Amino acid sequence: MRPPCLAAGDATPTETAAQPRLAYAAPLGDKRDITKWDIFYYVYGILHHPGYRAKFADNLKRELPRIPLAPPLTPDPAPARGEGGKASGFWAFADAGRELARLHLDYEKLEPWDLQWVETAETPLSYRVEKMKLSQDKARLRINDSLALEKIPPEVFQYRLGNRSALEWVIDQYQVSEDKRSGIKSDPNRADDPEYIVRLVGQVVRVSVETVRIVNALPEKFA
């Protein structure tokens, strides 16, 4: 698979990729090689910056995003790419974007968040989902009549996909339903992996909490 590259106006991919190299490496004598993958992750990091999303909210609804060059790197006693200290500028966004991409692409490989399982007395444990439901305070999720998951961190609901959180999206999508016109029934439960949905809930909670942590650690200035 070829690495992605930026395209800005009439600039060629090579010319576009050279922009951050000139902006960051030249002024500081930075010997680190900025690859096209680094630029891709930098863009992904910028697109998650709350300030950027708020400032350009209207523009993002009707046109392709314009990616700014973050303030140049400042001399930092920490090792390369911010290891051991808080990075700034390009690498802060590139490293954050790389971590975010790993979370968002490999979420099914993550260890589920350690939620508290509450089983209903005298009811055989089942993982089957018909329709999950959040409690009013959003700290508890009822999986079915036999199982509930508690101690959902409040920051889970700060990570949003459009107008709702990722967890609320899963709750809405992973339910048994039937199309009224065709009578076709949709059942997200997996016979070969009965714990799949319960495990997915824990993984989405982890993705959400980690995403919020990474986003909150981004530099305040993005341009």
Backbone hydrogen bonds in HBPLUS format (Angstrom, degrees):
<---DONOR---> <-ACCEPTOR-->    atom                        ^
c    i                          cat <-CA-CA->   ^        H-A-AA   ^      H-
h    n   atom  resd res      DA  || num        DHA   H-A  angle D-A-AA Bond
n    s   type  num  typ     dist DA aas  dist angle  dist       angle   num
A0011-ALA N   A0008-ALA O   2.98 MM   3  5.52 157.6  2.03 140.6 140.6     1
A0016-THR N   A0012-THR O   2.90 MM   4  6.16 161.4  1.94 160.2 165.9     2
A0017-ALA N   A0013-PRO O   2.87 MM   4  6.01 160.3  1.91 148.3 153.7     3
A0018-ALA N   A0014-THR O   3.08 MM   4  6.20 133.0  2.31 136.5 148.3     4
A0018-ALA N   A0015-GLU O   3.23 MM   3  5.14 130.9  2.48  90.9 103.9     5
A0019-GLN N   A0016-THR O   3.15 MM   3  5.48 147.0  2.26 106.3 115.1     6
A0022-LEU N   A0018-ALA O   2.94 MM   4  6.18 158.6  1.99 160.2 165.0     7
A0023-ALA N   A0019-GLN O   2.91 MM   4  6.09 157.3  1.97 150.7 158.1     8
A0024-TYR N   A0020-PRO O   2.91 MM   4  5.81 153.1  1.98 145.9 150.2     9
A0025-ALA N   A0021-ARG O   2.94 MM   4  5.31 139.1  2.11 128.8 141.3    10
A0029-GLY N   A0025-ALA O   2.86 MM   4  5.50 116.4  2.27 149.0 163.7    11
A0030-ASP N   A0025-ALA O   2.98 MM   5  4.42 137.4  2.16 130.1 133.7    12
A0029-GLY N   A0026-ALA O   3.42 MM   3  5.25 153.5  2.50  98.0 105.5    13
A0039-ILE N   A0035-THR O   3.10 MM   4  6.48 151.3  2.18 144.6 152.1    14
A0040-PHE N   A0036-LYS O   2.92 MM   4  6.19 153.2  1.99 142.7 150.3    15
A0041-TYR N   A0037-TRP O   2.93 MM   4  6.23 162.3  1.96 154.5 157.7    16
A0042-TYR N   A0038-ASP O   2.83 MM   4  6.03 146.6  1.94 142.1 152.7    17
A0043-VAL N   A0039-ILE O   2.94 MM   4  6.22 159.3  1.98 152.7 156.3    18
A0044-TYR N   A0040-PHE O   3.04 MM   4  6.36 155.7  2.10 144.8 151.9    19
A0045-GLY N   A0041-TYR O   2.85 MM   4  6.10 150.0  1.94 146.2 154.2    20
A0046-ILE N   A0042-TYR O   2.90 MM   4  6.20 162.5  1.93 153.9 158.3    21
A0047-LEU N   A0043-VAL O   2.92 MM   4  6.12 160.6  1.96 152.7 157.6    22
A0048-HIS N   A0045-GLY O   3.06 MM   3  5.34 150.7  2.15 105.3 114.4    23
A0049-HIS N   A0046-ILE O   2.97 MM   3  5.25 162.0  2.00 112.3 118.2    24
A0053-ARG N   A0049-HIS O   2.98 MM   4  6.22 168.4  1.99 162.9 166.0    25
A0054-ALA N   A0050-PRO O   2.95 MM   4  6.07 150.6  2.04 144.6 152.5    26
A0055-LYS N   A0051-GLY O   2.94 MM   4  6.01 165.8  1.96 147.9 152.2    27
A0056-PHE N   A0052-TYR O   3.03 MM   4  6.06 161.9  2.06 152.0 156.2    28
A0060-LEU N   A0056-PHE O   2.89 MM   4  6.05 160.7  1.93 161.9 166.5    29
A0061-LYS N   A0058-ASP O   3.23 MM   3  5.42 147.1  2.35 101.0 110.4    30
A0062-ARG N   A0059-ASN O   3.07 MM   3  5.58 152.7  2.15 112.4 120.1    31
A0063-GLU N   A0059-ASN O   2.97 MM   4  5.88 133.7  2.18 161.8 174.6    32
A0082-GLY N   A0079-PRO O   3.18 MM   3  5.82 125.6  2.49 145.5 142.0    33
A0083-GLU N   A0080-ALA O   3.42 MM   3  6.20 176.2  2.42 121.9 123.0    34
A0085-GLY N   A0082-GLY O   3.01 MM   3  5.21 164.6  2.04 128.7 130.0    35
A0092-ALA N   A0089-GLY O   3.20 MM   3  5.59 127.7  2.49 106.8 119.7    36
A0094-ALA N   A0090-PHE O   2.89 MM   4  6.10 162.5  1.92 155.1 161.1    37
A0095-ASP N   A0091-TRP O   2.85 MM   4  5.67 165.5  1.87 140.8 145.4    38
A0096-ALA N   A0092-ALA O   3.14 MM   4  6.11 153.0  2.22 131.8 139.8    39
A0097-GLY N   A0093-PHE O   2.80 MM   4  5.88 158.3  1.84 145.7 152.3    40
A0098-ARG N   A0094-ALA O   2.93 MM   4  6.11 149.0  2.03 142.3 150.6    41
A0099-GLU N   A0095-ASP O   3.09 MM   4  6.32 158.0  2.14 145.1 150.2    42
A0100-LEU N   A0096-ALA O   2.86 MM   4  6.09 156.9  1.92 150.9 158.0    43
A0101-ALA N   A0097-GLY O   2.88 MM   4  5.99 158.9  1.93 145.6 151.2    44
A0102-ARG N   A0098-ARG O   3.11 MM   4  6.32 155.0  2.17 142.3 148.7    45
A0103-LEU N   A0099-GLU O   3.10 MM   4  6.36 159.6  2.14 146.1 151.1    46
A0104-HIS N   A0100-LEU O   2.90 MM   4  6.10 165.4  1.92 155.4 159.3    47
A0105-LEU N   A0101-ALA O   2.88 MM   4  5.86 148.5  1.98 148.3 155.2    48
A0106-ASP N   A0102-ARG O   2.98 MM   4  5.68 158.0  2.03 141.7 148.5    49
A0109-LYS N   A0106-ASP O   2.91 MM   3  5.46 161.4  1.95 119.6 125.8    50
A0110-LEU N   A0107-TYR O   3.26 MM   3  5.35 160.9  2.30 103.8 109.6    51
A0113-TRP N   A0202-GLY O   2.91 MM  89  4.77 173.5  1.91 107.8 108.8    52
A0115-LEU N   A0113-TRP O   2.83 MM   2  5.79 124.3  2.14 115.0  98.3    53
A0116-GLN N   A0150-GLU O   3.09 MM  34  4.93 161.4  2.13 135.8 136.1    54
A0150-GLU N   A0116-GLN O   2.78 MM  34  4.93 164.1  1.81 143.3 148.9    55
A0118-VAL N   A0148-ALA O   2.86 MM  30  5.16 163.2  1.89 160.0 160.0    56
A0148-ALA N   A0118-VAL O   2.96 MM  30  5.16 140.5  2.12 137.3 149.3    57
A0120-THR N   A0146-SER O   2.98 MM  26  4.86 157.5  2.04 124.4 127.8    58
A0123-THR N   A0120-THR O   3.22 MM   3  5.62 145.0  2.35 136.6 131.8    59
A0176-VAL N   A0130-GLU O   2.86 MM  46  5.07 151.7  1.94 135.4 144.8    60
A0133-LYS N   A0142-ARG O   3.12 MM   9  5.20 153.0  2.19 136.5 144.7    61
A0142-ARG N   A0133-LYS O   2.79 MM   9  5.20 168.3  1.80 157.8 154.1    62
A0135-SER N   A0140-ARG O   2.79 MM   5  5.29 147.5  1.89 159.0 161.3    63
A0138-LYS N   A0135-SER O   2.97 MM   3  4.96 156.3  2.03 105.5 112.9    64
A0152-ILE N   A0139-ALA O   3.15 MM  13  4.73 167.5  2.17 124.3 127.4    65
A0141-LEU N   A0149-LEU O   2.74 MM   8  5.12 164.0  1.77 153.4 159.1    66
A0149-LEU N   A0141-LEU O   2.81 MM   8  5.12 163.4  1.83 148.6 152.6    67
A0143-ILE N   A0147-LEU O   2.95 MM   4  5.55 144.9  2.08 137.6 148.1    68
A0144-ASN N   A0147-LEU O   3.27 MM   3  5.51 163.8  2.29 147.3 149.0    69
A0156-VAL N   A0153-PRO O   3.10 MM   3  5.74 162.5  2.13 118.5 124.0    70
A0157-PHE N   A0154-PRO O   3.23 MM   3  6.12 156.5  2.29 122.9 125.6    71
A0158-GLN N   A0155-GLU O   2.96 MM   3  5.18 163.9  1.98 111.4 116.0    72
A0166-ALA N   A0159-TYR O   3.21 MM   7  6.48 147.6  2.33 153.1 151.4    73
A0161-LEU N   A0164-ARG O   2.66 MM   3  5.64 155.0  1.72 168.1 167.5    74
A0169-TRP N   A0165-SER O   2.98 MM   4  6.28 143.5  2.12 144.1 154.7    75
A0170-VAL N   A0166-ALA O   3.07 MM   4  6.40 155.0  2.13 147.2 152.8    76
A0171-ILE N   A0167-LEU O   2.95 MM   4  6.26 161.0  1.98 152.0 157.3    77
A0172-ASP N   A0168-GLU O   3.05 MM   4  6.18 151.7  2.13 139.6 146.4    78
A0173-GLN N   A0169-TRP O   2.91 MM   4  6.09 157.2  1.96 151.5 158.0    79
A0174-TYR N   A0170-VAL O   2.85 MM   4  5.69 164.7  1.87 155.1 158.3    80
A0177-SER N   A0186-SER O   2.97 MM   9  5.20 158.8  2.02 145.3 152.3    81
A0186-SER N   A0177-SER O   2.70 MM   9  5.20 166.2  1.72 153.0 158.0    82
A0179-ASP N   A0184-ILE O   2.89 MM   5  5.37 164.1  1.91 154.7 153.6    83
A0183-GLY N   A0179-ASP O   2.69 MM   4  5.05 141.6  1.84 138.2 149.3    84
A0193-ASP N   A0190-ARG O   3.15 MM   3  5.14 153.8  2.22 100.7 108.8    85
A0196-TYR N   A0193-ASP O   3.04 MM   3  5.55 166.2  2.06 125.9 128.3    86
A0199-ARG N   A0195-GLU O   2.86 MM   4  5.97 164.0  1.89 164.9 170.4    87
A0200-LEU N   A0196-TYR O   2.80 MM   4  5.99 153.0  1.88 147.9 156.4    88
A0201-VAL N   A0197-ILE O   2.95 MM   4  6.21 153.8  2.02 149.2 154.8    89
A0202-GLY N   A0198-VAL O   3.35 MM   4  6.71 160.2  2.39 145.5 148.9    90
A0203-GLN N   A0199-ARG O   2.96 MM   4  6.30 150.5  2.05 148.1 157.3    91
A0204-VAL N   A0200-LEU O   2.83 MM   4  6.04 158.3  1.87 157.4 162.4    92
A0205-VAL N   A0201-VAL O   2.98 MM   4  6.21 152.0  2.06 147.6 155.6    93
A0206-ARG N   A0202-GLY O   3.08 MM   4  6.33 154.4  2.15 140.4 146.8    94
A0207-VAL N   A0203-GLN O   2.90 MM   4  6.20 164.5  1.93 150.9 154.9    95
A0208-SER N   A0204-VAL O   2.91 MM   4  6.03 160.6  1.95 146.4 151.7    96
A0209-VAL N   A0205-VAL O   2.98 MM   4  6.18 168.7  1.99 154.5 156.9    97
A0210-GLU N   A0206-ARG O   2.92 MM   4  6.02 172.3  1.93 158.8 161.4    98
A0211-THR N   A0207-VAL O   2.84 MM   4  5.88 152.8  1.91 144.7 153.0    99
A0212-VAL N   A0208-SER O   3.04 MM   4  6.21 164.9  2.06 150.9 154.3   100
A0213-ARG N   A0209-VAL O   3.05 MM   4  6.30 155.3  2.12 144.6 151.7   101
A0214-ILE N   A0210-GLU O   2.99 MM   4  6.22 163.4  2.02 151.9 155.2   102
A0215-VAL N   A0211-THR O   2.90 MM   4  6.08 170.6  1.91 157.9 160.7   103
A0216-ASN N   A0212-VAL O   2.94 MM   4  5.98 158.8  1.99 147.3 153.1   104
A0217-ALA N   A0214-ILE O   3.10 MM   3  5.21 139.1  2.27  98.9 110.7   105
A0218-LEU N   A0215-VAL O   3.19 MM   3  5.38 164.3  2.22 107.7 112.5   106
